Amino acid sequence: MVEISTSILSVKKGEESSTFFELEAGKTDYFHIDVMDGKFVEKNTYKKMLEYASYIKRISNLPLDVHLMVENVKEAINDFLSVEPNIITFHLEACKSKEEVFEIIKYIKIKENNCKVGISIKPDTKIEEIYEFLPYIHMCLVMTVEPGKGGQTLIKDTLKKIEELKRYIENNNIEIDIEADGGINLATAPDVKKAGANILVSGTAILMANDFKVIIDELKK
């Protein structure tokens, strides 16, 4: 059974409290926090996500899965460590060199021992580019849509990347989670799970449902 990380990007204004409580009751495994700066991607959700994450931290014990889609990764890490996330994932494409990638991995681990580290890649980034970092992180997030918007259709070619990543991990005995994010719903989830992802990020599909628990249970199967 896979785990579900519910993106709260499209939570309706004024319904935050009831939605977060319903998601917890519906047994989501994580709250997925989509942090955008208006530079790395067009949309800017930075302040909103910091507010939501802080609020969730006060009312829930569920882990926060923070996904940084930002140019200034270190600044965002410093801001979001305050909400004690379970994991912080940053984009490989936000780094200018391999040295910078390793520096950020180390920075997160030094700043907060209890926080796991993830690296995300966009649909156009070759999966091989992440291989050398895998032994040093806890999760690889494969974007199955272009980052920055909710409600997009899953890009089928990204499933091959998940398959390749899964094969590489198994062949090299690396313990790491594979998270997939973008366009994941009841129709696409089976293919994503078959490809090898064990954490699915879903937002629109869950939040539009009448009963969160029913769809979360279905996605987990």
C-alpha positions as protocol buffer text, in pm:
chain_id: "A"
residue {
  index: 1
  type: MET
  ca { x: 0 y: 0 z: 0 }
}
residue {
  index: 2
  type: VAL
  ca { x: 126 y: 345 z: -94 }
}
residue {
  index: 3
  type: GLU
  ca { x: 113 y: 661 z: 115 }
}
residue {
  index: 4
  type: ILE
  ca { x: -84 y: 973 z: 21 }
}
residue {
  index: 5
  type: SER
  ca { x: 44 y: 1327 z: 54 }
}
residue {
  index: 6
  type: THR
  ca { x: -248 y: 1567 z: 4 }
}
residue {
  index: 7
  type: SER
  ca { x: -159 y: 1896 z: -161 }
}
residue {
  index: 8
  type: ILE
  ca { x: -338 y: 2184 z: 12 }
}
residue {
  index: 9
  type: LEU
  ca { x: -267 y: 2425 z: -274 }
}
residue {
  index: 10
  type: SER
  ca { x: -633 y: 2455 z: -379 }
}
residue {
  index: 11
  type: VAL
  ca { x: -795 y: 2459 z: -35 }
}
residue {
  index: 12
  type: LYS
  ca { x: -1080 y: 2712 z: -49 }
}
residue {
  index: 13
  type: LYS
  ca { x: -1043 y: 3033 z: 148 }
}
residue {
  index: 14
  type: GLY
  ca { x: -1254 y: 3024 z: 463 }
}
residue {
  index: 15
  type: GLU
  ca { x: -1263 y: 2643 z: 463 }
}
residue {
  index: 16
  type: GLU
  ca { x: -906 y: 2582 z: 575 }
}
residue {
  index: 17
  type: SER
  ca { x: -981 y: 2458 z: 926 }
}
residue {
  index: 18
  type: SER
  ca { x: -1261 y: 2217 z: 831 }
}
residue {
  index: 19
  type: THR
  ca { x: -1064 y: 2088 z: 531 }
}
residue {
  index: 20
  type: PHE
  ca { x: -751 y: 2014 z: 733 }
}
residue {
  index: 21
  type: PHE
  ca { x: -951 y: 1832 z: 1000 }
}
residue {
  index: 22
  type: GLU
  ca { x: -1139 y: 1631 z: 734 }
}
residue {
  index: 23
  type: LEU
  ca { x: -812 y: 1535 z: 563 }
}
residue {
  index: 24
  type: GLU
  ca { x: -671 y: 1410 z: 892 }
}
residue {
  index: 25
  type: ALA
  ca { x: -992 y: 1216 z: 961 }
}
residue {
  index: 26
  type: GLY
  ca { x: -969 y: 1080 z: 606 }
}
residue {
  index: 27
  type: LYS
  ca { x: -627 y: 933 z: 689 }
}
residue {
  index: 28
  type: THR
  ca { x: -404 y: 1129 z: 457 }
}
residue {
  index: 29
  type: ASP
  ca { x: -43 y: 1040 z: 546 }
}
residue {
  index: 30
  type: TYR
  ca { x: 104 y: 1386 z: 488 }
}
residue {
  index: 31
  type: PHE
  ca { x: 3 y: 1744 z: 420 }
}
residue {
  index: 32
  type: HIS
  ca { x: 187 y: 1846 z: 102 }
}
residue {
  index: 33
  type: ILE
  ca { x: 301 y: 2208 z: 119 }
}
residue {
  index: 34
  type: ASP
  ca { x: 360 y: 2357 z: -230 }
}
residue {
  index: 35
  type: VAL
  ca { x: 592 y: 2653 z: -177 }
}
residue {
  index: 36
  type: MET
  ca { x: 630 y: 2879 z: -483 }
}
residue {
  index: 37
  type: ASP
  ca { x: 816 y: 3208 z: -503 }
}
residue {
  index: 38
  type: GLY
  ca { x: 687 y: 3360 z: -828 }
}
residue {
  index: 39
  type: LYS
  ca { x: 1036 y: 3326 z: -978 }
}
residue {
  index: 40
  type: PHE
  ca { x: 1125 y: 2958 z: -1009 }
}
residue {
  index: 41
  type: VAL
  ca { x: 761 y: 2912 z: -1113 }
}
residue {
  index: 42
  type: GLU
  ca { x: 506 y: 3181 z: -1206 }
}
residue {
  index: 43
  type: LYS
  ca { x: 273 y: 3139 z: -912 }
}
residue {
  index: 44
  type: ASN
  ca { x: 356 y: 3278 z: -567 }
}
residue {
  index: 45
  type: THR
  ca { x: 219 y: 3079 z: -273 }
}
residue {
  index: 46
  type: TYR
  ca { x: 504 y: 3146 z: -31 }
}
residue {
  index: 47
  type: LYS
  ca { x: 324 y: 3347 z: 237 }
}
residue {
  index: 48
  type: LYS
  ca { x: 2 y: 3145 z: 209 }
}
residue {
  index: 49
  type: MET
  ca { x: 182 y: 2812 z: 250 }
}
residue {
  index: 50
  type: LEU
  ca { x: 382 y: 2936 z: 548 }
}
residue {
  index: 51
  type: GLU
  ca { x: 57 y: 3044 z: 713 }
}
residue {
  index: 52
  type: TYR
  ca { x: -116 y: 2713 z: 631 }
}
residue {
  index: 53
  type: ALA
  ca { x: 180 y: 2506 z: 748 }
}
residue {
  index: 54
  type: SER
  ca { x: 200 y: 2701 z: 1074 }
}
residue {
  index: 55
  type: TYR
  ca { x: -172 y: 2654 z: 1132 }
}
residue {
  index: 56
  type: ILE
  ca { x: -160 y: 2280 z: 1058 }
}
residue {
  index: 57
  type: LYS
  ca { x: 130 y: 2242 z: 1298 }
}
residue {
  index: 58
  type: ARG
  ca { x: -87 y: 2386 z: 1575 }
}
residue {
  index: 59
  type: ILE
  ca { x: -390 y: 2163 z: 1513 }
}
residue {
  index: 60
  type: SER
  ca { x: -246 y: 1836 z: 1379 }
}
residue {
  index: 61
  type: ASN
  ca { x: 31 y: 1586 z: 1442 }
}
residue {
  index: 62
  type: LEU
  ca { x: 39 y: 1470 z: 1081 }
}
residue {
  index: 63
  type: PRO
  ca { x: 375 y: 1518 z: 908 }
}
residue {
  index: 64
  type: LEU
  ca { x: 437 y: 1811 z: 675 }
}
residue {
  index: 65
  type: ASP
  ca { x: 581 y: 1731 z: 331 }
}
residue {
  index: 66
  type: VAL
  ca { x: 733 y: 2063 z: 217 }
}
residue {
  index: 67
  type: HIS
  ca { x: 805 y: 2099 z: -156 }
}
residue {
  index: 68
  type: LEU
  ca { x: 1016 y: 2406 z: -236 }
}
residue {
  index: 69
  type: MET
  ca { x: 970 y: 2544 z: -589 }
}
residue {
  index: 70
  type: VAL
  ca { x: 1192 y: 2844 z: -526 }
}
residue {
  index: 71
  type: GLU
  ca { x: 1515 y: 3006 z: -645 }
}
residue {
  index: 72
  type: ASN
  ca { x: 1652 y: 3095 z: -301 }
}
residue {
  index: 73
  type: VAL
  ca { x: 1649 y: 2748 z: -148 }
}
residue {
  index: 74
  type: LYS
  ca { x: 1841 y: 2827 z: 172 }
}
residue {
  index: 75
  type: GLU
  ca { x: 1616 y: 3118 z: 263 }
}
residue {
  index: 76
  type: ALA
  ca { x: 1307 y: 2900 z: 217 }
}
residue {
  index: 77
  type: ILE
  ca { x: 1463 y: 2621 z: 424 }
}
residue {
  index: 78
  type: ASN
  ca { x: 1520 y: 2866 z: 709 }
}
residue {
  index: 79
  type: ASP
  ca { x: 1160 y: 2990 z: 689 }
}
residue {
  index: 80
  type: PHE
  ca { x: 995 y: 2648 z: 674 }
}
residue {
  index: 81
  type: LEU
  ca { x: 1210 y: 2473 z: 933 }
}
residue {
  index: 82
  type: SER
  ca { x: 1010 y: 2679 z: 1183 }
}
residue {
  index: 83
  type: VAL
  ca { x: 706 y: 2456 z: 1120 }
}
residue {
  index: 84
  type: GLU
  ca { x: 909 y: 2140 z: 1195 }
}
residue {
  index: 85
  type: PRO
  ca { x: 847 y: 1958 z: 866 }
}
residue {
  index: 86
  type: ASN
  ca { x: 895 y: 1585 z: 827 }
}
residue {
  index: 87
  type: ILE
  ca { x: 1074 y: 1642 z: 498 }
}
residue {
  index: 88
  type: ILE
  ca { x: 1192 y: 1935 z: 286 }
}
residue {
  index: 89
  type: THR
  ca { x: 1227 y: 1873 z: -88 }
}
residue {
  index: 90
  type: PHE
  ca { x: 1410 y: 2118 z: -313 }
}
residue {
  index: 91
  type: HIS
  ca { x: 1450 y: 2123 z: -690 }
}
residue {
  index: 92
  type: LEU
  ca { x: 1764 y: 1999 z: -859 }
}
residue {
  index: 93
  type: GLU
  ca { x: 1707 y: 2267 z: -1125 }
}
residue {
  index: 94
  type: ALA
  ca { x: 1728 y: 2544 z: -863 }
}
residue {
  index: 95
  type: CYS
  ca { x: 2096 y: 2460 z: -806 }
}
residue {
  index: 96
  type: LYS
  ca { x: 2377 y: 2587 z: -1025 }
}
residue {
  index: 97
  type: SER
  ca { x: 2621 y: 2303 z: -954 }
}
residue {
  index: 98
  type: LYS
  ca { x: 2659 y: 1958 z: -798 }
}
residue {
  index: 99
  type: GLU
  ca { x: 2850 y: 2122 z: -515 }
}
residue {
  index: 100
  type: GLU
  ca { x: 2549 y: 2340 z: -437 }
}
residue {
  index: 101
  type: VAL
  ca { x: 2319 y: 2036 z: -430 }
}
residue {
  index: 102
  type: PHE
  ca { x: 2542 y: 1861 z: -176 }
}
residue {
  index: 103
  type: GLU
  ca { x: 2572 y: 2184 z: 21 }
}
residue {
  index: 104
  type: ILE
  ca { x: 2193 y: 2214 z: 53 }
}
residue {
  index: 105
  type: ILE
  ca { x: 2154 y: 1848 z: 151 }
}
residue {
  index: 106
  type: LYS
  ca { x: 2412 y: 1901 z: 424 }
}
residue {
  index: 107
  type: TYR
  ca { x: 2255 y: 2234 z: 527 }
}
residue {
  index: 108
  type: ILE
  ca { x: 1913 y: 2076 z: 594 }
}
residue {
  index: 109
  type: LYS
  ca { x: 2067 y: 1792 z: 793 }
}
residue {
  index: 110
  type: ILE
  ca { x: 2281 y: 2027 z: 1003 }
}
residue {
  index: 111
  type: LYS
  ca { x: 2000 y: 2276 z: 1067 }
}
residue {
  index: 112
  type: GLU
  ca { x: 1748 y: 2012 z: 1175 }
}
residue {
  index: 113
  type: ASN
  ca { x: 1842 y: 1651 z: 1248 }
}
residue {
  index: 114
  type: ASN
  ca { x: 1481 y: 1533 z: 1247 }
}
residue {
  index: 115
  type: CYS
  ca { x: 1403 y: 1670 z: 901 }
}
residue {
  index: 116
  type: LYS
  ca { x: 1445 y: 1439 z: 602 }
}
residue {
  index: 117
  type: VAL
  ca { x: 1580 y: 1563 z: 267 }
}
residue {
  index: 118
  type: GLY
  ca { x: 1423 y: 1521 z: -75 }
}
residue {
  index: 119
  type: ILE
  ca { x: 1520 y: 1632 z: -424 }
}
residue {
  index: 120
  type: SER
  ca { x: 1267 y: 1698 z: -698 }
}
residue {
  index: 121
  type: ILE
  ca { x: 1311 y: 1694 z: -1075 }
}
residue {
  index: 122
  type: LYS
  ca { x: 1098 y: 1851 z: -1347 }
}
residue {
  index: 123
  type: PRO
  ca { x: 952 y: 1643 z: -1633 }
}
residue {
  index: 124
  type: ASP
  ca { x: 1227 y: 1750 z: -1878 }
}
residue {
  index: 125
  type: THR
  ca { x: 1518 y: 1669 z: -1644 }
}
residue {
  index: 126
  type: LYS
  ca { x: 1688 y: 1336 z: -1716 }
}
residue {
  index: 127
  type: ILE
  ca { x: 1652 y: 1089 z: -1431 }
}
residue {
  index: 128
  type: GLU
  ca { x: 2025 y: 1004 z: -1442 }
}
residue {
  index: 129
  type: GLU
  ca { x: 2105 y: 1353 z: -1317 }
}
residue {
  index: 130
  type: ILE
  ca { x: 1975 y: 1261 z: -973 }
}
residue {
  index: 131
  type: TYR
  ca { x: 2152 y: 926 z: -931 }
}
residue {
  index: 132
  type: GLU
  ca { x: 2468 y: 1043 z: -756 }
}
residue {
  index: 133
  type: PHE
  ca { x: 2267 y: 1222 z: -485 }
}
residue {
  index: 134
  type: LEU
  ca { x: 2036 y: 930 z: -398 }
}
residue {
  index: 135
  type: PRO
  ca { x: 2254 y: 773 z: -126 }
}
residue {
  index: 136
  type: TYR
  ca { x: 2249 y: 1102 z: 67 }
}
residue {
  index: 137
  type: ILE
  ca { x: 1875 y: 1180 z: 62 }
}
residue {
  index: 138
  type: HIS
  ca { x: 1551 y: 1021 z: 181 }
}
residue {
  index: 139
  type: MET
  ca { x: 1322 y: 1084 z: -113 }
}
residue {
  index: 140
  type: CYS
  ca { x: 1320 y: 1162 z: -484 }
}
residue {
  index: 141
  type: LEU
  ca { x: 1016 y: 1354 z: -605 }
}
residue {
  index: 142
  type: VAL
  ca { x: 942 y: 1302 z: -974 }
}
residue {
  index: 143
  type: MET
  ca { x: 720 y: 1578 z: -1111 }
}
residue {
  index: 144
  type: THR
  ca { x: 461 y: 1423 z: -1340 }
}
residue {
  index: 145
  type: VAL
  ca { x: 347 y: 1769 z: -1455 }
}
residue {
  index: 146
  type: GLU
  ca { x: 526 y: 2101 z: -1494 }
}
residue {
  index: 147
  type: PRO
  ca { x: 561 y: 2248 z: -1143 }
}
residue {
  index: 148
  type: GLY
  ca { x: 368 y: 2558 z: -1051 }
}
residue {
  index: 149
  type: LYS
  ca { x: 2 y: 2485 z: -1116 }
}
residue {
  index: 150
  type: GLY
  ca { x: -264 y: 2257 z: -975 }
}
residue {
  index: 151
  type: GLY
  ca { x: -513 y: 2049 z: -1175 }
}
residue {
  index: 152
  type: GLN
  ca { x: -281 y: 1957 z: -1466 }
}
residue {
  index: 153
  type: THR
  ca { x: -291 y: 1634 z: -1668 }
}
residue {
  index: 154
  type: LEU
  ca { x: -23 y: 1376 z: -1591 }
}
residue {
  index: 155
  type: ILE
  ca { x: 256 y: 1359 z: -1852 }
}
residue {
  index: 156
  type: LYS
  ca { x: 275 y: 992 z: -1950 }
}
residue {
  index: 157
  type: ASP
  ca { x: 647 y: 998 z: -2034 }
}
residue {
  index: 158
  type: THR
  ca { x: 729 y: 1069 z: -1669 }
}
residue {
  index: 159
  type: LEU
  ca { x: 615 y: 716 z: -1579 }
}
residue {
  index: 160
  type: LYS
  ca { x: 920 y: 579 z: -1763 }
}
residue {
  index: 161
  type: LYS
  ca { x: 1143 y: 797 z: -1545 }
}
residue {
  index: 162
  type: ILE
  ca { x: 984 y: 652 z: -1231 }
}
residue {
  index: 163
  type: GLU
  ca { x: 1040 y: 301 z: -1368 }
}
residue {
  index: 164
  type: GLU
  ca { x: 1406 y: 377 z: -1442 }
}
residue {
  index: 165
  type: LEU
  ca { x: 1454 y: 530 z: -1099 }
}
residue {
  index: 166
  type: LYS
  ca { x: 1294 y: 230 z: -929 }
}
residue {
  index: 167
  type: ARG
  ca { x: 1516 y: -9 z: -1124 }
}
residue {
  index: 168
  type: TYR
  ca { x: 1831 y: 189 z: -1038 }
}
residue {
  index: 169
  type: ILE
  ca { x: 1740 y: 201 z: -667 }
}
residue {
  index: 170
  type: GLU
  ca { x: 1678 y: -174 z: -652 }
}
residue {
  index: 171
  type: ASN
  ca { x: 1996 y: -260 z: -848 }
}
residue {
  index: 172
  type: ASN
  ca { x: 2205 y: -44 z: -614 }
}
residue {
  index: 173
  type: ASN
  ca { x: 2030 y: -140 z: -287 }
}
residue {
  index: 174
  type: ILE
  ca { x: 1941 y: 220 z: -200 }
}
residue {
  index: 175
  type: GLU
  ca { x: 1669 y: 280 z: 57 }
}
residue {
  index: 176
  type: ILE
  ca { x: 1471 y: 579 z: -61 }
}
residue {
  index: 177
  type: ASP
  ca { x: 1110 y: 683 z: -121 }
}
residue {
  index: 178
  type: ILE
  ca { x: 985 y: 770 z: -468 }
}
residue {
  index: 179
  type: GLU
  ca { x: 719 y: 1040 z: -465 }
}
residue {
  index: 180
  type: ALA
  ca { x: 516 y: 1136 z: -773 }
}
residue {
  index: 181
  type: ASP
  ca { x: 340 y: 1471 z: -799 }
}
residue {
  index: 182
  type: GLY
  ca { x: 101 y: 1603 z: -1063 }
}
residue {
  index: 183
  type: GLY
  ca { x: -221 y: 1492 z: -1227 }
}
residue {
  index: 184
  type: ILE
  ca { x: -268 y: 1200 z: -990 }
}
residue {
  index: 185
  type: ASN
  ca { x: -626 y: 1079 z: -952 }
}
residue {
  index: 186
  type: LEU
  ca { x: -817 y: 749 z: -949 }
}
residue {
  index: 187
  type: ALA
  ca { x: -758 y: 705 z: -1324 }
}
residue {
  index: 188
  type: THR
  ca { x: -381 y: 769 z: -1323 }
}
residue {
  index: 189
  type: ALA
  ca { x: -280 y: 636 z: -979 }
}
residue {
  index: 190
  type: PRO
  ca { x: -262 y: 267 z: -1082 }
}
residue {
  index: 191
  type: ASP
  ca { x: -3 y: 344 z: -1353 }
}
residue {
  index: 192
  type: VAL
  ca { x: 201 y: 563 z: -1117 }
}
residue {
  index: 193
  type: LYS
  ca { x: 206 y: 291 z: -851 }
}
residue {
  index: 194
  type: LYS
  ca { x: 292 y: 24 z: -1109 }
}
residue {
  index: 195
  type: ALA
  ca { x: 585 y: 238 z: -1226 }
}
residue {
  index: 196
  type: GLY
  ca { x: 729 y: 229 z: -873 }
}
residue {
  index: 197
  type: ALA
  ca { x: 617 y: 535 z: -675 }
}
residue {
  index: 198
  type: ASN
  ca { x: 530 y: 466 z: -311 }
}
residue {
  index: 199
  type: ILE
  ca { x: 413 y: 817 z: -215 }
}
residue {
  index: 200
  type: LEU
  ca { x: 148 y: 986 z: -428 }
}
residue {
  index: 201
  type: VAL
  ca { x: 79 y: 1358 z: -414 }
}
residue {
  index: 202
  type: SER
  ca { x: -280 y: 1442 z: -497 }
}
residue {
  index: 203
  type: GLY
  ca { x: -463 y: 1767 z: -444 }
}
residue {
  index: 204
  type: THR
  ca { x: -748 y: 1854 z: -676 }
}
residue {
  index: 205
  type: ALA
  ca { x: -876 y: 1495 z: -701 }
}
residue {
  index: 206
  type: ILE
  ca { x: -905 y: 1466 z: -322 }
}
residue {
  index: 207
  type: LEU
  ca { x: -1029 y: 1815 z: -242 }
}
residue {
  index: 208
  type: MET
  ca { x: -1305 y: 1798 z: -505 }
}
residue {
  index: 209
  type: ALA
  ca { x: -1439 y: 1470 z: -367 }
}
residue {
  index: 210
  type: ASN
  ca { x: -1747 y: 1455 z: -146 }
}
residue {
  index: 211
  type: ASP
  ca { x: -1576 y: 1218 z: 96 }
}
residue {
  index: 212
  type: PHE
  ca { x: -1199 y: 1257 z: 144 }
}
residue {
  index: 213
  type: LYS
  ca { x: -1160 y: 919 z: 314 }
}
residue {
  index: 214
  type: VAL
  ca { x: -1319 y: 727 z: 28 }
}
residue {
  index: 215
  type: ILE
  ca { x: -1086 y: 867 z: -238 }
}
residue {
  index: 216
  type: ILE
  ca { x: -777 y: 851 z: -14 }
}
residue {
  index: 217
  type: ASP
  ca { x: -852 y: 484 z: 57 }
}
residue {
  index: 218
  type: GLU
  ca { x: -894 y: 417 z: -315 }
}
residue {
  index: 219
  type: LEU
  ca { x: -567 y: 593 z: -401 }
}
residue {
  index: 220
  type: LYS
  ca { x: -384 y: 391 z: -137 }
}
residue {
  index: 221
  type: LYS
  ca { x: -499 y: 50 z: -268 }
}
